[in-house]
Amino acid sequence: MSSKYEWGILGYITFGRLWNAIKILTSYQISRVLKRPIVWGGPWSFSIEPTNHCNLKCPECPSGLGALTRPLGILRPEQFETYAKSIKKHAFYVQLFFQGEPFVNKFMPELIRIAHKNNLYVAISTNGILLDDDRIDAILQDPPDKLIFSIDGLDEETYQNYRIGGTFSEAFSGLERLMKKKRAMKLTRPFVEFQFIVMKQNEHQLDAVFALGKQHGVNKVTLKTMQVYSKESADHFLPTDEKFRRYLVDANGLRIKGTFRNECFALWRTSVITWDGKVVPCCFDKDAHFVLGSMNSNSFREIWTSKPYQDFRQSLLDDRSQHEMCRNCTEGVKINVV
């Protein structure tokens, strides 16, 4: 494997963005002590959703299951241009994914170009199935900075145990095609991460994951713990090796490992914008239950410092456990084992 470090991100950190990060870090630490939200500066990272449509039906994913109650749609380039311009002064890192499969959105190459035009680092997470030659050729004209391939099984049986509606051959062919073209074009981007969610059904393949990643020249292999929503799912999916579990499971149910504190750095360092412009607090608000504002009617700065945002921050400083999504949240917990 080539370098496993994302050195390319350093090229996006300007003095203004660095100073903003210092202000955010400082105001968060003061907020922790005073137990009231003080926010200086803006978030340095965003998740901006290209679409909440998905081509798979993964059993623990609300998007794939069709369980989202919010409207389905795609982000259009003119919308994203507005968002990018409004955040570029303080932000440098954009994840072009939230719910859904990003490459369902046919405008992805243009969205990447818009982000780069605004000097924003672009990371995309994909299941790889839609990455045919035409799509790969299109995105490699201006490659994303990072491309994460989520492939959670190395044969059809283990892959289709979770990635329902897809096949291992389709998914891995997307990765192979991209790596082949990247080498042929002598490109340094994208930084390619092979992500593997560890489950009971695939934990016997971990050594082979690293061997396969090395064989195909990916930059990094990541083993990730799995999110579940019930004891039944935990019993079915969670691996036997405790190291690869983010939960403690007993007769009463499941709970996140680690110390649960009434604080959350995510509410200072990052924010999420859905495909239709809703601003929600974090990536665990998958169905947009806590809409803090809309980019269609306000600037991000107005939303970021608004009473709804501050009230939500205060609620976490008072009692984070009052929100169901926060009780299944990994903020402050290590979820990538390798």
Residue pairs with C-beta under 8 A, 6 or more apart in sequence:
1 213
1 214
1 217
1 218
1 219
1 220
1 221
2 217
2 219
3 219
4 219
4 220
6 145
6 146
6 191
8 121
8 145
8 188
8 189
8 191
9 92
9 93
9 121
9 145
12 92
12 93
12 119
12 120
12 121
13 92
14 92
14 119
16 89
16 90
17 44
17 89
17 90
17 91
17 92
19 41
20 41
20 42
20 44
20 89
20 90
21 41
21 44
23 40
23 41
24 39
24 40
24 41
24 42
24 43
24 44
24 268
24 269
26 40
27 38
27 39
27 40
27 41
27 268
28 265
28 268
28 269
30 38
31 37
31 38
31 39
31 263
31 268
31 313
31 317
32 263
32 317
35 317
35 318
36 314
36 317
37 267
37 310
37 313
37 314
37 317
39 268
39 304
39 305
39 310
39 313
41 90
42 87
42 89
42 90
42 91
42 300
42 301
42 304
43 87
43 90
43 91
43 268
43 269
43 270
43 271
43 304
44 90
44 91
44 92
44 93
44 269
44 270
45 91
45 92
45 93
45 94
45 95
45 269
45 270
46 87
46 91
46 93
46 94
46 95
46 270
46 271
46 272
46 273
47 94
47 95
47 97
47 98
47 270
47 271
47 272
47 273
47 283
48 75
48 80
48 83
48 94
48 95
48 96
48 98
48 272
48 273
49 75
49 97
49 98
49 99
49 100
49 272
49 273
49 274
49 275
50 74
50 75
50 96
50 97
50 100
50 102
50 104
50 105
50 107
50 108
50 111
50 275
51 72
51 73
51 74
51 75
51 100
51 101
51 102
51 104
51 105
51 275
52 63
52 68
52 70
52 72
52 73
52 98
52 99
52 100
52 274
52 275
53 63
53 72
53 73
53 74
53 100
53 101
53 104
54 61
54 63
54 64
54 99
54 100
54 101
54 104
55 101
55 104
55 127
55 129
55 130
55 165
55 166
56 64
56 101
56 127
56 129
56 163
56 164
56 165
56 166
57 64
57 65
57 66
57 164
57 165
58 64
58 65
58 162
58 163
58 164
59 65
59 162
59 164
59 233
60 162
60 226
60 227
60 228
60 229
60 233
60 237
61 99
62 68
62 99
62 286
62 287
63 99
63 100
63 286
64 164
64 165
67 287
68 99
68 286
68 287
69 287
70 274
70 278
70 287
70 288
71 276
73 275
73 276
74 104
74 105
74 106
74 107
74 275
75 105
75 107
75 111
75 275
76 107
77 107
77 110
77 111
77 114
79 277
79 295
80 111
80 114
80 115
81 114
82 295
83 273
83 277
83 295
83 300
84 94
84 114
84 115
84 117
84 118
84 120
85 118
86 295
86 299
86 300
86 301
87 94
87 120
87 300
88 118
88 119
88 120
91 120
92 119
92 120
92 121
93 120
93 121
93 123
94 115
94 120
94 121
94 122
94 123
95 123
95 124
95 125
96 102
96 108
96 111
96 112
96 115
96 122
96 123
96 124
96 144
97 123
97 124
97 125
97 126
98 272
98 274
98 283
98 286
99 286
101 126
101 127
101 129
101 130
102 108
102 124
102 125
102 126
103 126
103 130
103 131
103 135
104 130
105 111
108 124
108 135
108 138
108 139
109 138
109 139
109 141
109 142
112 122
112 124
112 139
112 142
112 143
112 144
113 142
115 121
115 122
116 122
116 142
121 145
121 146
122 144
122 145
122 146
123 144
123 145
123 146
123 147
123 148
124 144
124 146
124 147
124 148
124 190
125 148
125 150
125 195
126 147
126 148
126 149
126 150
126 174
127 149
127 150
127 151
127 163
127 166
127 171
128 149
128 150
128 151
128 170
128 171
128 172
128 173
128 174
128 175
129 166
129 167
129 170
129 171
129 174
130 174
131 174
131 175
131 177
131 178
132 174
132 177
133 177
136 174
136 177
136 178
136 181
137 181
140 178
140 181
140 182
140 185
140 187
143 182
143 187
143 189
143 190
144 189
144 190
145 189
145 190
145 191
146 190
146 191
146 192
146 193
147 178
147 190
147 191
147 192
147 193
148 193
148 195
148 222
149 171
149 174
149 175
149 192
149 193
149 194
149 195
149 218
150 195
150 197
151 159
151 163
151 168
151 171
151 172
151 175
151 194
151 195
151 196
152 158
152 159
152 162
152 163
152 196
152 197
152 199
152 202
153 159
153 160
153 161
153 162
153 163
153 168
153 201
153 202
153 205
154 168
154 202
154 205
154 208
154 209
154 212
155 168
156 167
156 168
156 169
158 168
158 201
158 202
158 205
159 166
159 167
159 168
159 171
160 166
160 167
160 168
161 199
161 201
161 202
162 197
162 199
162 201
162 237
163 171
175 192
175 194
175 216
175 218
176 216
178 192
179 192
179 216
179 217
179 218
182 190
182 192
183 217
191 219
191 220
192 218
192 219
192 220
193 218
193 219
193 220
193 221
193 222
194 209
194 212
194 213
194 216
194 218
194 220
194 221
194 222
195 221
195 222
195 224
196 202
196 206
196 209
196 221
196 222
196 223
196 224
197 224
197 225
197 226
198 206
198 223
198 224
198 225
198 226
198 239
198 241
198 244
198 337
199 226
199 237
199 238
199 239
200 236
200 237
200 238
200 239
200 240
201 237
203 239
203 240
203 241
203 244
206 223
209 221
209 223
210 221
213 220
213 221
221 338
222 336
222 338
223 244
223 336
223 337
223 338
224 335
224 336
224 337
225 244
225 245
225 246
225 335
225 336
225 337
226 237
226 238
226 246
227 246
227 328
227 330
228 234
228 237
228 238
228 247
228 254
229 328
230 253
230 254
231 249
231 253
231 254
234 247
234 249
234 254
235 249
238 245
238 247
238 249
239 245
243 337
244 337
245 257
246 256
246 257
246 330
246 333
246 335
247 254
247 255
247 256
247 257
248 254
248 255
248 256
248 257
255 327
256 327
256 328
256 329
256 330
256 333
257 333
258 332
258 333
259 332
260 320
260 321
260 327
261 320
261 332
262 316
262 317
262 318
262 319
262 320
262 321
263 316
263 317
263 320
264 282
264 313
264 316
264 320
264 326
264 329
264 331
265 331
265 332
266 281
266 282
266 331
267 281
267 282
267 312
267 313
267 316
268 313
270 282
271 279
271 280
271 281
271 282
271 300
271 304
272 279
272 280
272 281
272 282
272 283
272 285
273 279
273 280
273 295
274 280
274 288
276 296
277 294
277 295
277 296
278 288
278 291
278 293
278 294
278 295
279 291
279 292
279 293
279 294
279 295
279 300
279 303
280 288
280 289
280 290
280 291
280 292
281 290
281 292
281 309
281 312
282 329
282 331
284 325
284 326
284 328
284 329
285 325
286 325
289 325
290 312
290 323
292 303
292 306
292 308
292 309
292 312
293 302
293 303
293 306
293 308
293 309
294 303
295 303
298 306
303 309
315 322
315 323
316 323
316 326
320 326
321 327
